[in-house]
Amino acid sequence: MGYNTDADQVIVANCGPHRPNQLPEITYESGGLENPHIRQFVCAILEGGEEAFKECAKRLRVSV
């Protein structure tokens, strides 16, 4: 399944808890919108959430 959107790859940064006298740990995950795990992050961050993502996919004639 392919997606015809503006993003070929999404990079999600996660910041861990603050630690005394240390910087918080930052981890990264990357992938395309065809990856359900990455799509969950996008929907959580995207204004309008999953519904906005589905509307965009419908306009682009993409199945999710």
N, C-alpha and C positions, 0 to 999 in steps of 0.2 A: 504494500500500500504506500503510495507516495503522497506528498502534500505540495501544493502549489501556493506557498505562502512566502512572506518576505524573509523568513528566518530559515536558513539551512541548518544551522546549529545553534543551540541555546546553551549558555553556560550559567549555571546556578551557583551562587556563592552562599555558603552557610557559615554563620559566625557562632562559635561555641560560647560558653559562659566566660565571663571575665574571671581571671585568676589573679590572685594577689602577686604583685610584682612581675607579672608576665602579660604579654598580649594574649587576647583570646585566640583560640585555634580557628583557622579558617579553612574550610574544605570546599572543593569544587566538584560539580558533576556536570557532564556535558552530554549532549545527544540531540537528536532530531525530534520533531514533533510527532513522529510516528511511534516514539517510545512512550508507552503509557505513564511511566514514572516521571519522565521529563514533562509530559503534558499535565500531570497533576501539579507540578511546581508552577507551570505557566498559568494554569487556571487559578491557583491560589494567589498569584502576584497580580495578574491581569485585572484591571478595573472592570467590574462587571462579572468576574469569575467565569465559571464553566459555561454559563448561559451566553456570555459574550463570545467565548471561544467557539461555541456551537454555531452561533449566528454568523460569525466570520467564516467558518468552515462551510456553512450552507451557501453563502454568497460565492465562495470560491469553488463550489461543487466538489467538496472533499468529504469523504465519509469518515466519521470518527466513531 
